[in-house]
């Protein structure tokens, strides 16, 4: 039997705390507003017996909990984490999920601002967090990515929650390959095969969360991350990409970020960076930001 551990992770909303597990908890994304909503989640039902629980979110390997103002997380988070560990290690169900066979996976292709990248979007969760594969060696822990790299026209892959951004080599034309790719991804997801090694996905999630521990950063860096998360990431995700905060240089007032997926190497990314992200940070943080520098992931 798996042994579960729980790590608490702060979010941009002080009322919401993430409780990350070292194993997958659910395939889908779930939000429960009350105990009646949670009829398919015995775990959420149990959490709602606590008087300060307002909303429960379950996705991938984490449980997000929004509290009422009657308590502060510092006073109750350890107790909640311990209760979750005991519940999970007792082998109790998290969510009673419907069989995937009842809802076939559909996939559609979507163009991105980067002409070398096409986005293939599924109607269900594919991976719990963003993952980037530059070549077939990078993909050793993902059977789906490994198989995709067998297509000679695929250069790079970027996986997000419910989509895959595929970067092609110049010699290939999307008109000739997009249908084949869409069908391959759809059939693979419907086959029930593993997309990514569970242990690797958990390790990647935890290492990503720990790459830049928000609580250890200076105030300006924390403000930058908050702005990127709230205003920028949703926009770039809709274009098949991602932006990751790397560092803030206080002396030069330079913000360093990493572009991934469709944003990496995109001809319009420089314009977006300078006229969108840089302008936004300057307007919101004033003289604290002078320039934003991007590195292609």
C-alpha positions in Angstrom: 0.0 0.0 0.0 1.2 3.5 -0.8 2.3 5.7 2.1 1.0 9.2 1.8 2.8 12.4 2.9 1.3 15.9 2.8 3.1 19.2 2.2 1.3 22.5 2.7 1.8 25.1 0.0 0.7 28.7 0.2 -1.3 30.3 -2.7 -1.9 33.8 -3.9 -5.1 33.8 -2.0 -4.4 33.8 1.8 -7.7 32.0 2.4 -6.7 29.0 0.2 -4.0 26.6 1.2 -2.8 23.6 -1.0 -2.2 20.3 0.6 0.1 18.4 -1.8 0.4 14.6 -1.7 3.3 12.5 -2.9 0.9 10.3 -5.0 -1.9 11.0 -7.4 -5.3 11.5 -5.8 -7.7 12.0 -8.7 -7.7 12.0 -12.5 -10.2 14.9 -12.8 -10.6 18.4 -11.4 -13.2 18.8 -8.7 -14.6 21.8 -6.8 -17.0 21.2 -3.9 -18.9 24.2 -2.3 -20.7 22.2 0.4 -21.3 18.7 1.8 -24.1 18.1 -0.7 -21.8 19.0 -3.6 -19.4 16.4 -2.3 -21.6 13.4 -2.6 -19.0 11.7 -4.9 -16.1 12.5 -2.6 -16.0 10.9 0.8 -12.8 12.9 1.6 -14.4 16.2 0.8 -17.5 15.2 2.9 -15.3 14.5 5.9 -13.5 17.9 5.4 -16.8 19.7 5.5 -17.4 18.5 9.0 -14.8 21.0 10.0 -16.7 24.3 10.6 -14.1 26.6 8.9 -14.1 24.8 5.5 -15.7 26.9 2.8 -14.6 25.2 -0.5 -12.6 22.0 -1.3 -10.7 21.6 -4.6 -9.2 18.2 -5.6 -7.0 17.8 -8.7 -4.1 15.6 -9.6 -2.0 15.2 -6.4 -3.3 18.1 -4.3 -6.3 19.2 -2.2 -7.0 22.9 -2.1 -9.0 24.2 0.8 -10.6 27.6 1.2 -11.3 28.6 4.8 -13.8 31.0 6.4 -12.3 33.9 8.3 -13.2 32.4 11.6 -9.7 30.8 11.7 -6.2 31.4 10.4 -4.3 28.7 8.5 -1.4 28.9 10.9 -3.7 27.7 13.7 -5.2 24.7 11.9 -3.1 23.7 8.9 -1.0 21.1 10.8 -4.1 19.4 12.2 -5.8 19.3 8.7 -2.6 17.9 7.1 -2.4 15.2 9.8 -6.1 14.3 9.3 -5.5 14.0 5.5 -2.5 11.8 6.0 -4.4 9.5 8.4 -7.4 9.3 6.0 -5.3 8.6 2.9 -3.1 6.0 4.6 -6.2 4.2 5.8 -7.0 3.5 2.1 -10.2 5.5 2.1 -11.5 6.8 -1.3 -10.8 10.4 -2.3 -13.3 10.8 -5.2 -15.5 8.1 -6.7 -14.8 8.8 -10.3 -16.9 7.6 -13.2 -15.3 5.2 -15.6 -13.4 6.9 -18.4 -15.1 4.5 -20.8 -18.4 6.4 -20.2 -16.9 9.6 -21.5 -14.7 9.1 -24.5 -11.8 11.5 -24.7 -12.0 14.1 -27.5 -9.1 16.1 -28.9 -9.2 19.1 -31.1 -6.3 21.0 -32.7 -5.9 24.8 -32.1 -3.4 27.2 -33.7 -1.1 29.3 -31.6 0.7 32.6 -32.3 3.8 30.5 -32.9 3.6 29.1 -36.4 5.8 26.2 -35.4 3.5 25.1 -32.6 0.1 23.5 -32.6 -2.0 22.9 -29.5 -3.9 19.7 -29.1 -6.6 20.1 -26.4 -8.4 17.2 -24.6 -11.7 17.2 -22.7 -10.0 15.8 -19.6 -6.9 16.2 -17.5 -3.8 14.7 -19.1 -1.1 15.6 -16.6 -1.3 17.3 -13.1 1.1 20.1 -14.0 3.2 21.6 -16.8 6.0 19.4 -18.2 8.4 20.1 -21.1 10.3 17.6 -23.2 13.0 18.9 -25.6 13.9 15.5 -27.0 13.2 11.8 -26.7 15.8 11.4 -23.9 13.8 14.0 -21.8 10.7 11.9 -22.4 11.9 8.7 -20.9 9.4 8.9 -18.0 6.4 9.6 -20.3 5.2 6.8 -22.7 3.0 9.2 -24.6 5.8 11.7 -25.2 8.2 8.9 -26.2 5.8 7.6 -28.8 5.1 11.1 -30.1 8.9 11.7 -30.6 8.8 8.7 -33.0 7.1 11.0 -35.5 10.1 12.5 -37.4 8.5 15.9 -37.7 8.2 16.5 -33.9 10.9 18.7 -32.4 9.6 19.5 -28.9 6.6 18.8 -26.6 5.0 20.8 -23.8 2.3 19.2 -21.6 -0.2 21.2 -19.6 -3.2 20.1 -17.6 -5.5 19.3 -20.6 -3.4 20.0 -23.7 -0.2 19.2 -25.5 1.7 21.8 -27.5 3.7 20.2 -30.3 6.6 22.1 -31.9 7.4 20.8 -35.4 10.5 21.1 -37.6 10.3 23.6 -40.4 10.1 21.0 -43.2 6.7 19.8 -42.1 3.4 21.5 -42.8 0.6 21.5 -40.3 -2.0 20.9 -43.1 -0.4 17.5 -43.7 0.3 16.3 -40.1 -2.2 17.9 -37.7 -5.0 15.4 -38.4 -2.7 12.4 -37.9 -1.4 13.8 -34.7 -4.8 14.6 -33.3 -6.1 11.1 -34.0 -3.0 9.5 -32.5 -3.3 11.6 -29.3 -7.0 10.9 -29.1 -6.6 7.1 -29.5 -3.7 7.0 -27.1 -5.7 8.8 -24.4 -8.8 6.6 -25.0 -6.6 3.4 -24.7 -6.1 4.0 -21.0 -2.3 3.8 -21.4 -0.2 5.7 -18.9 0.7 9.2 -20.0 3.4 9.8 -17.5 5.1 7.7 -14.8 3.3 8.5 -11.6 6.4 8.7 -9.4 8.1 11.1 -11.9 5.0 13.3 -12.1 4.9 13.6 -8.4 8.6 14.4 -8.2 8.3 17.0 -11.0 5.4 18.6 -9.2 7.2 18.8 -5.9 10.5 20.0 -7.5 8.6 22.6 -9.5 6.9 23.9 -6.3 10.3 24.0 -4.6 12.2 25.7 -7.4 11.4 29.1 -6.1 10.1 28.9 -2.6 7.9 32.0 -2.5 8.1 32.5 1.2 11.9 32.8 0.9 11.9 35.5 -1.8 12.0 39.2 -1.3 8.8 41.2 -1.4 9.2 42.4 -5.0 9.8 38.9 -6.3 6.7 37.7 -4.5 4.7 40.6 -6.1 6.0 39.7 -9.5 5.1 36.0 -9.1 1.6 37.0 -8.0 1.1 39.3 -11.0 2.4 36.6 -13.4 0.1 34.0 -11.9 -3.0 36.1 -11.9 -2.7 38.1 -15.1 -0.1 36.6 -17.5 -0.2 32.8 -17.1 -3.9 32.3 -18.0 -3.3 34.3 -21.2 -0.1 32.5 -22.3 -1.7 29.1 -21.4 -4.6 29.9 -23.8 -1.9 30.3 -26.5 -0.3 26.9 -25.6 2.6 28.2 -23.6 3.8 29.0 -20.1 5.9 31.7 -18.4 8.0 30.8 -15.3 9.6 33.4 -12.9 13.3 32.8 -12.6 14.8 35.7 -10.7 14.7 39.4 -9.9 17.8 41.5 -9.9 17.2 44.4 -7.5 20.2 46.5 -8.6 19.4 46.5 -12.3 15.6 46.1 -11.6 15.6 43.3 -14.1 13.0 40.5 -14.1 14.2 37.2 -15.6 11.6 34.7 -16.9 11.6 31.4 -18.8 9.2 30.9 -21.8 7.9 27.4 -22.4 5.7 25.7 -25.0 4.4 27.8 -27.8 5.9 30.9 -26.2 9.5 29.5 -26.6 11.0 30.8 -29.8 7.7 32.4 -30.9 8.3 35.4 -33.3 5.8 37.5 -31.5 7.0 36.7 -28.0 9.4 39.6 -27.9 6.6 42.0 -28.7 4.3 40.4 -26.1 7.1 40.5 -23.6 8.0 44.2 -24.1 4.5 45.6 -24.8 2.5 43.3 -22.5 4.3 41.8 -19.6 7.0 44.4 -19.1 4.5 47.3 -19.4 2.2 45.6 -16.9 4.9 45.1 -14.3 6.1 48.6 -14.7 2.6 50.0 -14.3 1.8 47.8 -11.3 5.2 48.0 -9.5 6.5 51.4 -10.7 10.2 52.0 -10.4 10.9 48.5 -9.1 11.0 47.1 -12.6 13.1 48.4 -15.5 13.2 45.5 -17.8 12.0 41.9 -18.4 14.4 39.5 -20.0 13.1 36.1 -21.3 15.0 32.9 -21.8 13.5 30.3 -24.1 12.8 27.1 -22.2 
